[in-house]
């Protein structure tokens, strides 16, 4: 039987009892592993007093912080079902999701509660609890609010000498539902993805084996913990390995992020491509574009010296102790990816989705192959459905990580699976002989050319994003013609008039059409006056643009 990640966490807690585990960066708030275990058990006493039972739903909505992690782990170790909700949803949406998920408790951050408290609370909700200090913010009229002194007395009666390492025995049945994750993704309305302990635990084990770490290493958590990418890769896997995690409790501006990386010196950075692409454009591209640098870049001696210098500078920008740089959530600009591969940066780009909690493909950096999402991870199978002559078709997956379905949505659950049990990812791709996964685009975004050719807008966008002063782009179809929507790079176009920017983009369009097949030519280009709206994993919400 598979080992639950809570058992790994129990082992780490008992061995590293006095070591720091969770810290809010630049704030006076820290838990050792022993204090983390103690606070989890305190919350268990509260759950019992409120009549919360194994399998009941408890929601979490708030910014990243140590107490978010404490609440999540308290719910998991109590064998409740955590309902993780992105704080970026509107208060009305969050109230609707609390109702839909049948949540009986809510852990909520101040930013969310400020707006949510004006909504009508769902009938099933017994209490809202602050993520700042675990005090009660709201108690339903039908519920008796536990007295803090009574709770403390109950806790002391259970642990008269305080919680000791031998008192910690966190475990759960891997087959039980442990998480409902609501995420908007980039294709429309949110759905509640149901994941079992087996899915989460297999994801954690994949991380441990693919990116092994020594206890006491440090990490900066910057991705939303309510999103599976951040939840597994920046919390559960590293913490279960004995890592000390620092949380950026405010929106990470570039200056805050770089200072945090310098201070913490993480062994691992988990991020989306947009972060490294911005660093590349601002710091590396001006240098690497110089004619002399380009001339010597691929020469045996001077080229190696240049690459070593670039690698050292980039590694130092991430704190100086970086062992793994993991990207996911979107495709990386191919020029940026090639540069990182040239300098032997410890890069790996994974492939996944919330419905797989999240991992489908990945590789340690030394085995990573450019332009892929890695190979299928442990206990996961991948195949291509009805491949065309180029081997491209919909990616289907099966294995330990796959969800059991969408909460209270049988129609969507049925549509997500084939008759023989493979889950449809909605992604188009192909596999090479070594099972490397090449992502070509989304099934829903693929266009059909006039002569029946498959046109993948993401491939066109990759090339357009490499043109001068293009910040980000999106290809849409209008009346059978392709149109490029472009938001310019403001650092390069700040002093240009709108007419000058339009002229530059028209020149970019001509260059683009020389780089792509005739059947996928782009007919027009439009300049956007503001950035595209994005999901928490920084992919563009395509469904908003036509």
C-alpha positions as CSV (number, residue, x, y, z in Angstrom):
1,X,0.0,0.0,0.0
2,X,1.3,3.4,-0.9
3,X,2.8,5.5,1.9
4,X,0.7,8.6,2.7
5,X,2.6,11.9,2.6
6,X,1.5,12.6,6.1
7,X,3.6,9.6,7.2
8,X,6.7,11.3,5.6
9,X,5.7,14.5,7.4
10,X,5.4,12.6,10.7
11,X,8.9,11.2,10.3
12,X,10.3,14.7,9.5
13,X,8.6,16.3,12.5
14,X,10.0,13.8,15.0
15,X,13.5,14.0,13.6
16,X,13.6,17.8,13.1
17,X,11.4,18.8,16.1
18,X,13.2,22.0,16.9
19,X,14.2,23.0,13.4
20,X,12.4,25.8,11.6
21,X,9.7,24.6,9.2
22,X,7.5,27.6,8.2
23,X,8.3,31.3,8.2
24,X,6.4,34.3,6.9
25,X,9.2,36.3,5.1
26,X,9.9,39.7,6.6
27,X,7.4,39.1,9.4
28,X,7.9,37.9,13.0
29,X,6.0,34.6,12.5
30,X,7.7,31.2,12.4
31,X,6.9,27.6,13.3
32,X,9.4,24.9,14.1
33,X,8.3,21.4,13.0
34,X,7.3,20.7,16.7
35,X,5.3,23.9,16.9
36,X,3.6,23.0,13.6
37,X,2.6,19.6,14.9
38,X,1.3,21.2,18.1
39,X,-0.8,23.8,16.3
40,X,-2.3,21.1,14.0
41,X,-3.4,19.2,17.1
42,X,-4.8,22.3,18.7
43,X,-7.0,22.8,15.6
44,X,-8.1,19.1,15.9
45,X,-9.5,20.0,19.3
46,X,-11.4,22.8,17.8
47,X,-12.8,20.6,15.0
48,X,-14.0,18.1,17.5
49,X,-15.7,20.8,19.6
50,X,-17.6,22.0,16.5
51,X,-18.7,18.5,15.6
52,X,-16.6,18.2,12.5
53,X,-16.3,14.6,11.4
54,X,-13.9,12.7,9.2
55,X,-14.7,13.5,5.5
56,X,-16.4,16.8,6.3
57,X,-15.5,19.7,4.0
58,X,-13.3,22.6,5.3
59,X,-12.5,25.5,3.0
60,X,-9.3,27.6,2.8
61,X,-9.3,31.0,1.1
62,X,-6.4,33.5,1.6
63,X,-3.0,34.6,0.7
64,X,0.1,32.5,1.1
65,X,1.2,32.4,4.7
66,X,2.5,29.9,7.4
67,X,-1.0,29.7,8.9
68,X,-2.5,28.7,5.5
69,X,-0.1,25.7,5.5
70,X,-0.9,24.9,9.2
71,X,-4.7,24.9,8.5
72,X,-4.3,22.8,5.4
73,X,-2.2,20.2,7.2
74,X,-4.6,20.2,10.2
75,X,-7.5,19.4,7.9
76,X,-5.6,16.7,6.1
77,X,-4.3,15.0,9.3
78,X,-7.9,15.2,10.8
79,X,-9.0,13.3,7.7
80,X,-11.2,16.1,6.6
81,X,-11.6,17.2,3.0
82,X,-9.8,20.5,2.3
83,X,-11.6,22.8,-0.2
84,X,-8.9,25.1,-1.6
85,X,-10.2,28.3,-3.2
86,X,-8.1,30.9,-4.9
87,X,-8.3,34.2,-3.1
88,X,-8.4,36.0,-6.5
89,X,-12.0,35.0,-7.0
90,X,-14.7,37.6,-6.3
91,X,-16.5,37.5,-2.9
92,X,-19.6,36.4,-4.7
93,X,-17.9,33.5,-6.4
94,X,-16.2,32.4,-3.1
95,X,-19.6,32.4,-1.3
96,X,-21.0,30.3,-4.2
97,X,-18.2,27.8,-4.0
98,X,-18.6,27.5,-0.2
99,X,-22.2,26.6,-0.9
100,X,-21.4,24.3,-3.7
101,X,-18.7,22.4,-1.8
102,X,-20.8,21.9,1.4
103,X,-18.1,23.5,3.4
104,X,-18.8,23.5,7.2
105,X,-15.8,25.6,8.2
106,X,-13.8,28.3,6.5
107,X,-10.2,29.5,7.1
108,X,-10.0,32.9,5.6
109,X,-7.4,35.6,5.1
110,X,-8.1,39.3,5.9
111,X,-8.0,40.4,2.3
112,X,-10.8,37.9,1.4
113,X,-12.8,38.4,4.5
114,X,-13.0,42.1,4.0
115,X,-15.3,41.5,1.0
116,X,-16.7,38.1,1.8
117,X,-18.3,39.2,5.2
118,X,-20.9,41.2,3.2
119,X,-22.1,38.1,1.4
120,X,-24.8,35.7,2.7
121,X,-23.1,32.8,4.4
122,X,-24.0,29.3,3.2
123,X,-26.4,27.3,5.5
124,X,-23.9,24.6,6.1
125,X,-21.1,26.9,7.2
126,X,-20.6,26.7,11.0
127,X,-17.7,29.1,11.5
128,X,-15.2,31.4,9.7
129,X,-11.8,31.4,11.2
130,X,-9.1,34.0,10.7
131,X,-5.8,32.9,9.1
132,X,-4.1,35.7,11.0
133,X,-4.5,34.2,14.5
134,X,-7.2,31.4,14.2
135,X,-9.8,33.5,16.1
136,X,-13.5,33.2,15.2
137,X,-14.7,35.8,12.6
138,X,-18.2,34.4,12.2
139,X,-20.3,31.8,13.9
140,X,-23.7,30.6,12.6
141,X,-26.6,31.2,15.0
142,X,-27.4,27.5,15.3
143,X,-23.8,26.8,16.4
144,X,-22.4,27.1,20.0
145,X,-19.0,28.8,19.7
146,X,-16.4,27.0,21.7
147,X,-15.0,29.0,24.6
148,X,-11.2,29.5,24.2
149,X,-10.6,28.5,27.8
150,X,-12.6,25.3,27.4
151,X,-10.6,24.5,24.2
152,X,-7.3,25.1,26.1
153,X,-8.4,22.9,28.9
154,X,-9.4,20.1,26.5
155,X,-6.0,20.4,24.8
156,X,-4.1,20.3,28.1
157,X,-6.1,17.3,29.3
158,X,-5.0,15.4,26.1
159,X,-1.4,16.6,26.3
160,X,-0.7,17.3,30.0
161,X,3.1,17.6,29.4
162,X,2.7,19.4,26.0
163,X,2.9,17.8,22.7
164,X,6.0,15.5,22.4
165,X,7.5,13.9,19.3
166,X,6.1,10.5,20.3
167,X,2.6,12.0,20.3
168,X,2.6,12.7,16.6
169,X,1.2,10.0,14.4
170,X,-0.4,11.7,11.4
171,X,-1.8,9.3,8.8
172,X,-4.8,8.9,6.5
173,X,-6.2,6.4,4.1
174,X,-4.7,7.1,0.6
175,X,-8.0,6.0,-1.1
176,X,-10.1,8.6,0.7
177,X,-11.0,12.0,-0.8
178,X,-8.8,14.6,0.7
179,X,-9.0,17.7,-1.5
180,X,-11.5,19.6,-3.7
181,X,-9.6,22.1,-5.7
182,X,-11.5,24.9,-7.4
183,X,-9.6,26.6,-10.1
184,X,-10.7,28.7,-13.1
185,X,-8.0,27.5,-15.4
186,X,-8.1,29.3,-18.7
187,X,-11.2,27.9,-20.3
188,X,-14.2,29.2,-18.3
189,X,-16.1,28.5,-15.1
190,X,-14.4,26.8,-12.2
191,X,-15.0,23.2,-11.3
192,X,-14.3,21.3,-8.1
193,X,-11.5,18.7,-8.9
194,X,-11.7,15.8,-6.4
195,X,-8.3,14.3,-5.5
196,X,-7.6,11.5,-3.1
197,X,-4.7,11.0,-0.7
198,X,-3.2,8.6,-3.2
199,X,-2.9,11.3,-5.9
200,X,-1.3,13.9,-3.6
201,X,1.0,11.3,-2.0
202,X,2.2,10.0,-5.4
203,X,2.9,13.6,-6.5
204,X,4.9,14.2,-3.3
205,X,6.9,11.0,-3.8
206,X,7.7,12.0,-7.4
207,X,9.1,15.3,-6.1
208,X,11.2,13.4,-3.5
209,X,12.7,11.0,-6.0
210,X,13.1,13.5,-8.9
211,X,14.5,16.4,-6.9
212,X,16.0,14.9,-3.7
213,X,16.8,17.3,-1.0
214,X,18.7,17.3,2.3
215,X,16.8,18.3,5.5
216,X,17.3,21.9,6.5
217,X,17.4,23.3,2.9
218,X,15.3,26.4,2.3
219,X,12.7,27.5,-0.3
220,X,10.7,30.6,-1.1
221,X,7.0,30.0,-1.8
222,X,5.8,32.4,-4.4
223,X,3.0,30.6,-6.3
224,X,-0.6,30.5,-5.0
225,X,-0.9,27.7,-2.5
226,X,-4.5,27.2,-3.6
227,X,-3.2,26.2,-7.0
228,X,-1.9,22.6,-7.2
229,X,1.4,23.6,-8.7
230,X,2.3,25.7,-5.6
231,X,0.5,23.4,-3.2
232,X,2.5,20.3,-4.0
233,X,5.8,21.7,-5.3
234,X,6.3,24.6,-2.9
235,X,4.6,23.1,0.3
236,X,3.9,19.4,0.5
237,X,6.9,17.8,-1.3
238,X,9.6,20.1,0.2
239,X,8.1,20.2,3.7
240,X,7.8,16.3,3.8
241,X,11.5,16.3,2.9
242,X,12.5,18.5,5.9
243,X,12.7,21.9,4.0
244,X,12.3,25.2,5.7
245,X,9.7,27.2,3.7
246,X,9.5,31.0,3.6
247,X,6.2,32.5,2.4
248,X,5.9,35.7,0.5
249,X,2.7,37.0,2.2
250,X,2.3,39.9,-0.2
251,X,2.2,40.1,-4.0
252,X,5.8,39.6,-4.9
253,X,7.1,42.6,-6.9
254,X,10.4,41.9,-8.7
255,X,12.4,43.8,-6.0
256,X,10.7,41.9,-3.1
257,X,11.2,38.5,-4.9
258,X,14.9,39.1,-5.7
259,X,15.6,40.3,-2.1
260,X,13.8,37.2,-0.7
261,X,15.9,34.9,-3.0
262,X,19.1,36.6,-1.9
263,X,18.2,36.4,1.8
264,X,16.8,32.8,1.8
265,X,19.2,31.2,-0.7
266,X,16.8,28.5,-1.8
267,X,17.9,25.1,-3.2
268,X,14.8,25.1,-5.5
269,X,12.9,27.7,-7.4
270,X,9.5,26.7,-8.7
271,X,7.9,29.2,-11.0
272,X,6.1,30.0,-14.2
273,X,8.1,30.8,-17.4
274,X,7.0,34.4,-17.3
275,X,9.4,35.1,-14.3
276,X,12.5,33.9,-16.0
277,X,11.5,35.4,-19.4
278,X,11.3,38.8,-17.7
279,X,14.7,38.4,-16.2
280,X,16.1,37.3,-19.5
281,X,14.6,40.3,-21.4
282,X,15.8,42.8,-18.8
283,X,19.2,41.4,-17.8
284,X,20.5,38.9,-20.4
285,X,19.1,39.8,-23.8
286,X,20.8,43.2,-24.0
287,X,24.2,41.5,-23.4
288,X,23.6,38.4,-25.5
289,X,22.4,40.5,-28.4
290,X,25.8,42.2,-28.8
291,X,27.5,41.2,-32.0
292,X,30.8,40.2,-30.3
293,X,29.0,38.1,-27.7
294,X,27.1,36.3,-30.4
295,X,30.2,35.7,-32.4
296,X,32.0,34.0,-29.5
297,X,29.0,32.3,-27.8
298,X,29.6,28.9,-29.6
299,X,33.4,28.9,-29.7
300,X,35.0,26.2,-27.5
301,X,37.1,28.3,-25.2
302,X,35.8,31.8,-25.0
303,X,32.2,30.6,-25.4
304,X,32.5,28.3,-22.4
305,X,33.9,31.2,-20.3
306,X,31.0,33.4,-21.3
307,X,28.4,30.7,-20.6
308,X,30.0,30.0,-17.2
309,X,29.8,33.7,-16.3
310,X,26.2,34.0,-17.4
311,X,25.2,30.9,-15.5
312,X,27.0,32.1,-12.3
313,X,25.3,35.5,-12.5
314,X,21.9,34.0,-13.0
315,X,22.4,31.5,-10.2
316,X,23.5,34.3,-7.9
317,X,20.3,36.2,-8.8
318,X,18.4,33.3,-7.4
319,X,20.4,33.2,-4.1
320,X,23.5,31.4,-5.1
321,X,22.6,27.9,-3.8
322,X,20.2,26.9,-6.5
323,X,20.1,23.2,-7.4
324,X,16.8,22.9,-9.4
325,X,14.9,25.5,-11.4
326,X,11.5,24.1,-12.2
327,X,9.0,25.7,-14.6
328,X,5.4,24.8,-15.4
329,X,2.0,26.1,-16.2
330,X,2.8,27.4,-19.7
331,X,5.3,27.0,-22.5
332,X,8.6,28.8,-22.2
333,X,9.9,31.1,-24.9
334,X,12.2,28.9,-27.0
335,X,15.0,31.5,-27.2
336,X,15.1,31.8,-23.4
337,X,14.9,28.0,-23.0
338,X,17.8,27.5,-25.5
339,X,19.9,30.0,-23.6
340,X,19.3,28.2,-20.3
341,X,20.2,24.9,-21.9
342,X,23.4,26.4,-23.5
343,X,24.7,27.5,-20.1
344,X,23.7,24.2,-18.4
345,X,21.3,25.9,-16.0
346,X,19.5,23.4,-13.8
347,X,16.3,23.8,-15.7
348,X,13.4,21.4,-16.1
349,X,9.9,22.1,-17.4
350,X,7.1,19.9,-16.3
351,X,3.7,19.1,-17.6
352,X,0.6,18.8,-15.6
353,X,-2.9,19.9,-14.7
354,X,-5.1,20.3,-11.6
355,X,-6.9,17.1,-12.4
356,X,-3.6,15.2,-11.9
357,X,-2.7,17.0,-8.7
358,X,-0.8,18.3,-10.8
359,X,2.0,16.2,-12.3
360,X,1.8,14.3,-15.5
361,X,5.3,14.7,-16.9
362,X,8.7,15.8,-15.6
363,X,12.4,15.0,-15.5
364,X,15.4,15.9,-13.3
365,X,17.3,18.8,-14.9
366,X,20.1,16.6,-16.2
367,X,17.7,14.5,-18.2
368,X,15.4,17.3,-19.4
369,X,15.0,17.6,-23.2
370,X,14.3,21.0,-24.7
371,X,10.7,21.8,-25.9
372,X,9.2,19.0,-23.9
373,X,7.2,18.6,-20.7
374,X,9.4,15.7,-19.5
375,X,8.4,12.0,-19.5
376,X,5.5,10.5,-17.7
377,X,6.1,10.6,-13.9
378,X,6.1,7.6,-11.6
379,X,2.8,5.6,-11.7
380,X,1.4,7.5,-14.6
381,X,0.8,6.4,-18.2
382,X,0.4,8.7,-21.2
383,X,-0.8,8.0,-24.7
384,X,-1.9,9.9,-27.8
385,X,-5.5,9.5,-29.0
386,X,-6.0,9.2,-32.8
387,X,-2.7,10.7,-33.8
388,X,-2.4,12.3,-37.2
389,X,0.4,11.8,-39.7
390,X,2.7,13.9,-37.5
391,X,1.9,11.8,-34.5
392,X,-0.2,14.6,-32.9
393,X,-3.4,13.9,-31.1
394,X,-5.1,14.5,-27.8
395,X,-3.0,13.5,-24.8
396,X,-4.7,10.9,-22.6
397,X,-3.5,9.9,-19.1
398,X,-4.2,7.2,-16.6
399,X,-2.6,6.4,-13.2
400,X,-2.3,7.2,-9.5
401,X,-2.4,11.0,-9.9
402,X,-5.7,11.2,-11.8
403,X,-8.7,12.8,-10.1
404,X,-11.8,10.8,-9.2
405,X,-14.0,13.4,-10.9
406,X,-15.6,16.8,-10.5
407,X,-17.6,17.5,-7.3
408,X,-21.4,17.2,-7.9
409,X,-20.9,17.4,-11.6
410,X,-21.5,14.0,-13.2
411,X,-21.8,15.3,-16.7
412,X,-18.4,17.0,-16.6
413,X,-16.8,13.9,-15.0
414,X,-18.2,11.6,-17.7
415,X,-17.0,13.9,-20.4
416,X,-13.5,13.9,-18.9
417,X,-12.9,10.2,-19.3
418,X,-13.0,7.7,-22.2
419,X,-15.0,4.5,-21.9
420,X,-11.9,2.5,-21.0
421,X,-10.9,4.9,-18.2
422,X,-8.3,7.2,-19.7
423,X,-8.7,10.9,-18.8
424,X,-8.8,13.4,-21.6
425,X,-6.4,16.3,-20.9
426,X,-7.8,18.5,-23.6
427,X,-4.1,19.1,-24.8
428,X,-2.7,18.2,-28.2
429,X,0.7,16.7,-28.3
430,X,3.0,13.8,-29.4
431,X,5.4,11.4,-27.8
432,X,8.9,10.5,-29.0
433,X,10.5,7.1,-28.7
434,X,11.7,7.9,-25.1
435,X,8.2,9.0,-24.1
436,X,9.1,12.7,-24.0
437,X,5.9,14.7,-24.1
438,X,5.7,17.5,-26.7
439,X,2.8,19.9,-26.1
440,X,1.4,21.4,-29.3
441,X,-1.6,23.3,-27.9
442,X,-5.1,22.9,-26.6
443,X,-7.8,21.0,-28.5
444,X,-10.1,23.9,-28.0
445,X,-7.7,26.5,-29.4
446,X,-6.6,24.6,-32.5
447,X,-7.8,26.2,-35.7
448,X,-8.5,24.2,-38.9
449,X,-6.9,25.8,-42.0
450,X,-8.8,26.3,-45.3
451,X,-7.2,23.1,-46.7
452,X,-7.7,21.1,-43.6
453,X,-4.4,21.7,-41.9
454,X,-4.2,21.8,-38.1
455,X,-3.0,25.3,-37.0
456,X,-1.7,25.6,-33.4
457,X,-1.9,29.2,-32.2
458,X,0.7,28.6,-29.4
459,X,3.4,27.9,-32.0
460,X,2.7,31.1,-33.9
461,X,2.7,33.0,-30.6
462,X,6.1,31.6,-29.7
463,X,7.6,33.1,-32.8
464,X,5.7,36.4,-32.5
465,X,6.8,36.8,-28.9
466,X,10.4,36.8,-30.1
467,X,9.9,39.8,-32.3
468,X,11.0,43.3,-31.3
469,X,9.1,45.0,-28.4
470,X,6.4,42.3,-28.2
471,X,5.5,41.7,-24.6
472,X,2.9,39.0,-25.0
473,X,0.5,37.9,-27.8
474,X,-2.6,35.9,-28.6
475,X,-3.7,34.5,-31.9
476,X,-7.5,34.5,-32.5
477,X,-9.6,33.6,-35.5
478,X,-12.0,36.0,-37.1
479,X,-14.1,35.1,-40.2
480,X,-11.7,32.4,-41.2
481,X,-8.6,34.6,-40.8
482,X,-5.9,34.7,-38.1
483,X,-5.4,37.9,-36.2
484,X,-2.6,38.6,-33.7
485,X,-3.4,40.6,-30.6
486,X,-0.3,42.1,-29.1
487,X,0.5,43.9,-25.8
488,X,3.9,45.7,-26.3
489,X,6.9,45.5,-24.0
490,X,6.4,48.8,-22.1
491,X,10.1,49.0,-21.2
492,X,11.0,49.2,-24.9
493,X,8.0,51.3,-26.1
494,X,7.7,53.8,-23.3
495,X,8.9,56.8,-25.4
496,X,7.2,55.7,-28.7
497,X,3.9,57.1,-29.9
498,X,1.0,54.8,-30.6
499,X,1.5,55.2,-34.4
500,X,5.2,54.3,-34.0
501,X,4.2,51.2,-32.1
502,X,1.7,50.2,-34.7
503,X,4.2,50.6,-37.4
504,X,6.7,48.5,-35.6
505,X,4.1,45.8,-35.0
506,X,3.2,45.7,-38.7
507,X,6.9,45.2,-39.5
508,X,6.8,42.3,-36.9
509,X,3.9,40.8,-38.7
510,X,5.8,40.7,-42.0
511,X,8.7,39.0,-40.3
512,X,6.4,36.6,-38.5
513,X,4.7,35.5,-41.8
514,X,8.1,34.7,-43.3
515,X,8.7,32.3,-40.4
516,X,5.5,30.2,-40.6
517,X,3.8,28.0,-43.2
518,X,1.6,29.7,-45.8
519,X,-1.5,28.0,-44.5
520,X,-1.0,29.7,-41.0
521,X,-0.3,33.2,-42.2
522,X,-1.6,35.9,-39.9
523,X,-3.8,38.5,-41.7
524,X,-3.7,41.4,-39.2
525,X,-2.1,42.6,-36.0
526,X,-3.8,44.6,-33.3
527,X,-2.1,46.5,-30.4
528,X,-3.7,46.1,-27.0
529,X,-3.7,48.9,-24.5
530,X,-3.4,46.7,-21.4
531,X,-2.0,43.3,-20.5
532,X,-4.1,40.2,-21.1
533,X,-6.1,38.8,-18.2
534,X,-4.4,35.8,-16.7
535,X,-5.0,32.8,-14.5
536,X,-3.0,32.3,-11.3
537,X,-0.5,30.2,-13.2
538,X,0.0,33.2,-15.5
539,X,-1.5,31.7,-18.7
540,X,-3.7,34.0,-20.7
541,X,-7.5,33.6,-20.3
542,X,-8.0,32.8,-24.0
543,X,-11.8,32.5,-23.7
544,X,-12.1,36.2,-23.0
545,X,-10.6,37.3,-26.4
546,X,-12.1,37.0,-29.8
